[in-house]
């Protein structure tokens, strides 16, 4: 098992077998303050494996918030906020007095969070508090796709064509997809909500700030079109890229256990929350979404890895 040795910890990183993505991380207590060397080791592992599971660490909302803020500024979501901590959100199908205690249908389609922002998302961090079970099997898994590995396997002529292209991302596309095709009870976005989140443009090929590798930075949830192509050409190209990334060899399914802390990289992955559980089978997660406001700063990268 690979070890990342710091002055305070011996962090073990065990890659998930049979896939290009995912690792289990032990040897560190996320409820305690994280030192510079430990954070550098975690960030290094994140760049290499993209999805990190810290098992048996049922940290609470404040500890989750403290850990998440190491990676960047936290996004405040318009729904599902935890009382008193608006940048911590609740994902749950539990209802109390006829009202949802959190967001009941978050992430139930392939997407990458926050690509619709001018400053996009960097990481998500979730803590599993309740996991639905049926006949001894955990339900409500989260599936991931490795857009960084998939990009490396694209034909060189296609990569050359995509170089310099940009794509438009729109939060309302995913929102309406959930209402139209997933039976979501969420109301339409208000004009005020849409004004706060106008469409944003990002490179189709993004250079990952940790690895320096190219990433396919489009996703089925939020990407509307490639700007340099006609509408029809864009649709065909995006579908080709989606089909490529979603090949089984780039995918990994994380089956949750209560106490899992899952950290994943939005820049290099897509994810999909699998909704295979019934309303009476309760799923409860707490979440922080972290913006990419620091990770593209060369000085932040230099300072973070200075001791490595």
C-alpha positions in Angstrom: 0.0 0.0 0.0 1.5 3.4 -1.0 2.4 5.6 2.0 2.6 9.4 2.2 4.7 10.1 5.3 4.5 13.4 7.0 5.9 14.6 10.3 2.5 14.0 12.0 1.0 11.1 10.1 1.6 8.1 7.9 -1.1 8.3 5.3 -1.9 5.1 3.5 -3.5 5.4 0.0 -4.9 2.2 -1.5 -6.1 2.5 -5.2 -9.4 0.9 -6.1 -8.6 -2.3 -8.0 -9.6 -2.7 -11.6 -10.3 0.9 -12.5 -8.4 4.1 -13.4 -10.0 6.1 -10.6 -10.5 6.1 -6.8 -8.5 5.3 -3.7 -9.1 4.6 0.0 -7.2 6.8 2.4 -6.4 5.9 6.0 -3.9 7.1 8.7 -5.3 10.6 9.2 -8.1 12.0 11.4 -10.2 14.6 9.5 -11.8 15.8 12.8 -8.5 17.2 13.8 -6.7 20.2 12.3 -4.9 19.3 9.1 -1.2 20.3 8.9 0.5 21.7 5.7 2.3 18.4 5.0 -0.9 16.4 5.4 -2.8 18.7 3.2 -0.1 18.5 0.5 -0.2 14.7 0.7 -4.0 14.7 0.3 -3.9 17.0 -2.6 -1.2 14.9 -4.3 -3.3 11.8 -3.8 -6.4 13.6 -5.2 -4.5 14.6 -8.3 -3.4 11.0 -8.9 -6.7 9.2 -8.0 -9.4 11.9 -8.3 -11.8 10.3 -5.9 -10.7 9.7 -2.3 -12.6 7.8 0.4 -11.7 8.3 4.0 -13.6 5.5 5.7 -15.0 5.4 9.3 -14.8 9.2 9.8 -18.3 10.4 10.7 -17.3 14.1 11.1 -20.0 16.7 11.8 -20.9 19.8 9.8 -18.4 22.1 11.4 -15.5 19.7 10.9 -16.6 19.1 7.3 -16.6 22.8 6.8 -13.2 23.3 8.3 -11.7 20.6 6.2 -13.4 21.8 3.0 -12.1 25.4 3.4 -8.5 24.1 3.0 -9.3 23.6 -0.7 -10.9 27.0 -1.5 -14.0 29.1 -1.0 -17.3 27.3 -0.3 -20.3 27.7 -2.6 -23.7 28.5 -1.0 -26.4 26.5 -2.7 -29.9 28.0 -3.1 -31.6 25.0 -1.5 -30.8 22.4 1.1 -28.8 24.7 3.4 -28.0 23.5 6.9 -29.4 25.9 9.5 -26.6 28.2 10.8 -24.1 26.9 8.2 -25.4 28.1 4.8 -22.2 26.7 3.0 -23.0 23.2 4.2 -25.9 21.5 2.4 -28.0 18.5 3.2 -28.7 15.8 0.7 -31.6 13.6 1.8 -34.9 12.1 0.9 -36.1 12.3 4.5 -39.3 14.3 5.0 -40.5 15.9 8.3 -44.0 17.2 8.6 -44.4 16.9 4.8 -41.2 18.9 4.0 -37.9 17.8 2.7 -35.0 18.2 5.3 -32.6 18.5 2.4 -32.2 18.2 -1.4 -33.9 14.9 -2.3 -32.7 14.5 -5.9 -29.2 16.0 -6.0 -26.9 14.8 -8.7 -29.1 12.1 -10.3 -27.7 12.3 -13.8 -24.2 12.5 -15.2 -22.6 15.9 -14.6 -19.8 17.9 -13.0 -20.8 20.3 -10.3 -20.5 24.1 -10.8 -19.2 24.2 -14.4 -21.9 26.8 -14.9 -20.0 29.2 -12.7 -17.5 31.7 -14.0 -15.2 30.3 -11.2 -16.0 26.6 -11.5 -16.0 23.9 -8.8 -12.8 22.2 -7.6 -14.0 19.5 -5.2 -17.0 18.1 -3.4 -16.8 16.6 0.0 -19.6 14.4 1.3 -20.1 12.7 4.7 -22.5 9.7 4.8 -24.8 9.8 7.8 -27.6 7.5 6.6 -27.2 4.9 3.8 -30.3 3.1 2.5 -30.1 -0.7 2.8 -32.1 -3.5 1.2 -31.5 -7.2 1.9 -28.1 -6.4 3.3 -27.0 -4.3 0.2 -26.2 -0.6 0.3 -28.3 1.5 -2.1 -27.8 5.1 -3.3 -24.3 4.6 -4.7 -22.4 7.4 -6.5 -20.7 6.5 -9.9 -17.7 8.4 -11.3 -16.1 8.7 -14.7 -12.5 9.7 -15.3 -12.5 12.6 -17.8 -8.7 13.0 -17.3 -7.8 9.4 -18.3 -10.4 9.5 -21.1 -8.9 12.7 -22.5 -5.4 11.0 -22.6 -6.9 8.3 -24.8 -8.4 10.5 -27.4 -7.0 10.3 -31.0 -4.3 13.0 -31.6 -6.2 14.5 -34.5 -9.3 15.0 -32.4 -7.3 16.5 -29.6 -5.8 18.9 -32.1 -9.2 19.9 -33.4 -10.5 20.5 -29.8 -7.5 22.6 -28.8 -8.6 26.2 -28.3 -12.3 25.5 -28.4 -14.7 26.7 -25.7 -18.0 25.4 -24.4 -21.0 27.1 -22.8 -22.4 25.7 -19.5 -25.8 26.5 -18.1 -27.3 25.5 -14.7 -30.8 25.8 -16.1 -30.1 22.9 -18.5 -29.6 20.4 -15.7 -32.4 21.9 -13.6 -34.9 21.5 -16.3 -33.6 18.0 -17.1 -34.3 17.0 -13.6 -37.9 18.4 -13.8 -38.6 17.0 -17.2 -37.0 13.5 -17.2 -36.4 12.7 -13.5 -39.8 13.7 -12.1 -38.2 16.2 -9.8 -40.6 18.3 -7.7 -38.2 21.3 -7.7 -39.9 24.4 -9.1 -38.5 26.1 -12.2 -35.6 28.4 -11.5 -36.8 31.9 -10.8 -35.6 34.8 -13.0 -33.6 36.0 -9.9 -31.9 32.6 -9.6 -31.1 32.5 -13.3 -29.7 36.0 -13.2 -27.4 35.0 -10.3 -26.1 32.1 -12.4 -25.8 33.2 -16.0 -24.2 30.8 -18.5 -20.4 30.6 -18.4 -17.7 29.6 -20.9 -14.8 27.3 -20.3 -12.1 25.5 -22.4 -13.1 22.2 -23.8 -9.6 21.0 -23.0 -8.6 22.2 -19.5 -5.1 21.8 -18.1 -5.4 20.2 -14.7 -3.6 22.4 -12.2 -2.3 19.5 -10.1 -1.2 17.0 -12.7 -0.6 19.3 -15.7 -2.6 16.8 -17.8 -5.4 17.7 -20.2 -9.0 17.1 -19.1 -12.1 16.9 -21.2 -14.0 19.7 -19.4 -17.5 19.2 -20.8 -20.3 17.2 -19.2 -23.8 16.0 -20.1 -25.5 17.9 -17.2 -24.5 21.5 -17.8 -22.7 21.8 -21.2 -25.0 23.4 -23.8 -22.7 23.6 -26.9 -19.2 24.1 -28.2 -19.1 27.7 -29.4 -16.8 27.2 -32.4 -19.1 24.6 -34.0 -22.6 24.8 -35.5 -25.4 23.6 -33.3 -25.6 20.3 -35.1 -21.8 19.8 -35.2 -21.6 20.7 -31.5 -24.3 18.2 -30.6 -22.6 15.4 -32.5 -19.2 16.2 -31.1 -20.4 16.4 -27.5 -22.2 13.1 -27.8 -19.0 11.5 -29.2 -17.1 12.8 -26.2 -19.8 11.7 -23.7 -19.8 8.2 -25.2 -16.0 8.1 -24.9 -15.8 9.2 -21.3 -18.6 6.9 -20.2 -16.9 3.7 -21.3 -16.8 1.1 -18.5 -13.0 1.3 -18.3 -13.1 4.9 -17.0 -15.9 4.3 -14.4 -16.0 3.5 -10.7 -19.1 3.0 -8.5 -18.7 4.0 -4.8 -21.0 2.1 -2.5 -21.5 4.1 0.6 -20.9 3.1 4.2 -22.1 5.3 7.1 -19.1 7.4 8.2 -17.5 7.6 4.7 -16.0 10.9 3.8 -15.7 11.2 0.1 -13.6 13.8 -1.6 -13.6 14.1 -5.4 -12.1 16.4 -8.0 -14.6 18.1 -10.2 -12.0 19.2 -12.8 -11.1 15.6 -13.8 -14.3 13.7 -13.1 -18.0 13.4 -13.8 -20.4 11.8 -11.3 -24.0 10.4 -11.1 -26.0 9.7 -7.9 -27.8 6.4 -8.4 -31.5 6.8 -7.3 -32.3 3.1 -6.7 -33.9 3.5 -3.3 -37.5 4.2 -2.3 -38.9 7.1 -0.3 -39.0 5.0 2.9 -35.3 4.0 2.4 -33.5 6.9 3.9 -30.4 8.5 2.6 -28.7 11.4 4.4 -25.5 13.1 3.4 -23.9 16.5 4.4 -21.9 18.2 1.7 -19.6 21.1 1.0 -18.9 22.3 -2.6 -15.5 24.0 -3.0 -14.7 26.6 -5.7 -11.6 26.6 -7.9 -10.6 30.0 -6.7 -7.2 28.9 -5.3 -6.2 25.8 -7.2 -5.3 27.6 -10.5 -3.0 30.0 -8.6 0.6 28.9 -9.2 1.7 30.4 -5.9 -0.9 28.2 -4.1 0.5 25.1 -5.9 4.1 26.0 -5.1 3.3 26.7 -1.4 1.3 23.5 -1.1 4.0 21.2 -2.5 7.0 23.1 -1.1 7.7 20.4 1.4 7.3 17.5 -0.9 
